[in-house]
Amino acid sequence: MTQNAIEIRGLTKTYRAGKGAPEKLALKGLDLDVPAGSIFGLLGPNGAGKSTTINIMAGLVTKTAGSVRIWGFDQDENPRQARAAIGVMPQELNLDPFFTPRGALEVQAGLYGVPKSQRRSDEILEMVGLTDKAEAYARTLSGGMRRRLLLGKALVHHPQILVLDEPTAGVDIELRQMLWSNIRKLNKERGTTIILTTHYLEEAEEMCDQIAIIDQGSLVACDSTQNLLGAIDAKTLVIDPMSPVEELPEFPGLNVARRDGGAVAFTYQANDTTAEDVLAAVRAAEIRIRDVKTEQADLEDVFLKLTSSH
């Protein structure tokens, strides 16, 4: 086992456009380490370079420059070993409609050279909840079932690294919970390194140990989830007043705003202002409190702060 599951250095990708059109620089010398055994979030706005990075790691897109090491194997020097160490669950539902789930897993295992004695198609089908659909044609499966099958296909060759590209986009709550239960199990029991891209930031905040944020082909942040959340020290005290507040009070260091239902939100920087300071300001404005709650910065706040300036 290596210290880093993925090591990327100077990764650059230029897409050549049509005749006379300018080239598009999708990745600009990206450096990135993914610790082995982690659940790692790779986040960024649309067009930031996430899918390009994943497709290069999976061997589906050729890089322009830079190096990629997957589970210790240099992608250029040992392409087969590097590819064997990674499994990708793509965002697109690209399945052969005339294969059954069991057939699809067997073919995928064959493509990766997994001997028949080492294949575990039935175990994977049970894990992803498709045992009762093992012999149904893929074209008859619902969208959620097809997404489960994509996860199963990514696991047939026992990869040390599993990449999930928007795994819960458009799926219902039950399937989302099932997917995350399986992912946590793979990570905890087998030590599988998970790389996740998602637009559901609360999902990344809950699941990921570490998060990298890419914007316009460059890395703008990479740290533990806890440290990223701690980088924004803004807190909000939300007051539910006993009677309507006609005029919002003004206080130095406080951003005061109305909320639905007559509540008033006081946002402040925790390094400069304490909750007691806020409550003193509320009392000074003669606002009587029915109820009060606090709000912390979340990953969406971090994401917007880091990407809005690029």
N, C-alpha and C positions, 0 to 999 in steps of 0.2 A: 504494500500500500504506500502511495506517495503522499507527501504532505499536502500538495495541491492536486486536485483532480484535473483541473484545467489551468494551463499557464499560457497566456496570450501576450505577445510582445510586438509592438509596432504594427498592429494589424490594419492594413489599408485595403480598401476596395473601391475601385473606380468602375462605374458602369459606362460603357461607351454608348452614346445616343446615336440617333440617325445622322445621316450625312448633313454636315453643316451645323448640327446642334451641339451645344457644349456638353462636355463629359459631366457625369454626376459623381461626386465624391461621397460615397455612402458611409465609409469608415475612415477616420483621420488619425492613423497611428495609435490605435487602441491598445492599451496595456491593461490586463485583467487577470487576477488570480481567483480561482474558485476553490476554497478549502475542501479537502476530501471529507466526506461524511456530513457535509452541511446541507441545509435546505437554503438555496441561494436565489434571491430574487433579481431578475434582470429587467429593469423597468425603463420606460421612456415614452415620450409622445409618439404618435403615429409618424413613421418615416424617420425615426431617430437612428435606426441601424440595428435594432434588436434581431429582426428576422434574418438579416444578412449575416450577423454574427453567428446565429444558430446554424444557418445553412452551411456556413464555412466549417464550423465544428463538425457537422454531420457529413461533410465531404460532398455536399450537393452543389456548392458554389465554390469556384476557384478564387482564391485571394489574389490581390494585386501585389501585395508585399507584406512582410512580417512573418512571424512564426507562431505555430499553434502546437502545444504539447497536450496530449490527452492521456491521462493516467500514466504519465512518464514517457509516452511514445511521441516522438516528433512526427507530425502529420506528413511531412515531406519524405522523411527517411523510412518510416514504418507505417505506411498508410493503412495496411490491413489491420494491424494490431490497434492502431488508433481508432479506426472505425468500429472494431469489435468491442471496444470499451464503452461505447456510447449508444444509447437508444433514444430515439426521438419520437415523441407523440406530436404530430403536426396539427396545426390549426384546421387545415382543410380536411374534409371528410373524403379522402381519396381511397376508396375501397373498390375492388373488383366486385360488381354486383352479382356475379354468378358463382362466387366462392361462398361456402358456408364459413362461419367463424372458426370451426375446427380446421377446415381446409386452409383457410387464410393463415392460421398460425403455423400449420405444418409447412406450407410453402415458404413462409418467412424464415422459419428455422432452417430449412434446406438452403436458402440463399446465403445464410450466415454459416453454413457448414456444420450445424449442430447435429451430431450423430443421433440416430433414432433412439438409442438407449438413453440419451440425455435430454430428450425433449419432454416437456411437461405441459403439453397443450391443455389437458383436462384440468390440471391444477390452476393454470392461468385463467381458463374459462370460469372456474369456480370463483377465483379471486375477483374477477371483474363482473361477476353476476350474470354470466351468459351460458351457464350450463344447460338450461332448458331451451336455449336457442342454438345449441352447438351444430345442428344439422339444418338450420334455416338459411336460405339464401340471404346474402348481405343486403340485397335490394329490398327485402321485406322488413328489415330492421328499422326501428325508429332512429331519429337523429341521436338521441341519448345513447342507445345501444351501439350505434356505430362509433360513437366517441369512446365507449368502453372497449370496443374491439381494437381501436387504434392504440389504446394503452396496452392491451394485451400483446399486440404485434411488436411494440417497442421493447417488450420484456423477454421475447422468446430466446434471445442469445445470452441471457444472464448478464446484462451490462452493468459495469460498476457505476456508470453515470446515466441518469435518466433526465432528458430534457422535455419539459412540458410547455408547449407553445399555446398560450391562451386555452388551457384545458377545460375551463368551465364556462367559456363564452356561449351564451344562449342555452344553457342547460338548467333543469329545474333544481330546486333545493335538495331533493332526495339524492339525485345523482351527484351533486356537488359534494354532499357530505360523504357519500360512498367513495368518491374519488380521493378526497382528502384523508379518509380513514386508511385507504390502501397505501397512499403515499407515505403517511406517517409510519405505517407498519414496515414498508420497504426500507425506510430510512433508519428506523430504530432497530429492527431485527436483523437486517442484512447489511446495514451500513451503506446503503446505496446513496450516492450523492445526487441530490435533486436540484435541477436548475429550472426555475419557473419564470415565465413571462405572463403578465396578466394586467388588465386594465382595472381590475377590482382591487384597489389599493388596500382596502380593509382586509382582504384575503391575504395579500402579501405581508401586511403588518402582523397578522396573526400567525402565519405559517413560517416565515423566513427568519433564519438566524442572522443572515447578512444580506445586504441589498446593494446593488450597483445601479446607478441611474445614468443612462446614456441620453445625450441630446445632440442632435445634428452631427452624429458620427463620432462624438467625443465623450469621454467619461467625465461626468461632472461631480460624481460622488461615489464612494465605495467604503462602507463601514458596517459595523453591526447595526441591526435595526434599532437597538436601544440607544446607541450613540447618535444615530441620525435623528431620532425623535428628540433627544436631549439637546440637539443643536439649536432647536427653536425653543426659546424659553417663554414664549407667549402663553399666558393662561387667561381664562375667562371666568368671571364670577357672574352667574345669571341670577338676578333678583326677581322674584315674583312678589310685586308690591301689594299691600293691603288695599290700596286705592289707586286709580289710574294716575300715572305720572304725566302731568300736562306738559312740562317743559324739561327736556333732558338736561341734567346738570353738566357742567364743564369742570374738569379737574386736570391739573398738570400730570402727565404720564399715563392718563387713562383715555382709552377710546370707548366712548359710550354710544350704544345703539339700541334701537327698539327691536324686540322679538315678537313673534306671534303671541296672541293672548295677553298682551299688555306687559310682558316681561321686559326687563332692561338688562342688557349685557355690558359688563365692564371688562374690557380687555387690557391687560397690562403686561409688562416685562418683569418676570419673577426676579431677575437679578437686581432690578432697581426699585421695585415696589412689592410690598407684602400684602397678603389678604387683609390683614388688620388695617392697613392704610386705605384699602378700598372700602371696607366696612365703615371706617371713620368718615370717609367722604359721603357714603350713603346716609349716615346719621346726620351729617352736617346739612345735607339737602332735605332733611326731615322726611325721608322715605321710610315708611314702616314696612318691615319685611314679613311676608306671609311664609315664604319658602326661599331657599337658596341652594344652588348647585354649582359645582365647578366643572370646567372643561379643560382638557389638556390638548396640546397640539397633537395632530395625528399625521399619518404618513402623507395624506393628501396635502397638508400644509407644507411639509418638507418638499414634496414633489413640485408643487407650484412655485415655491420660493427658488428652487434650484434650476428649474427649466424656463421660467418666465423671463429671466434675464438673458437668455441665449437666443 
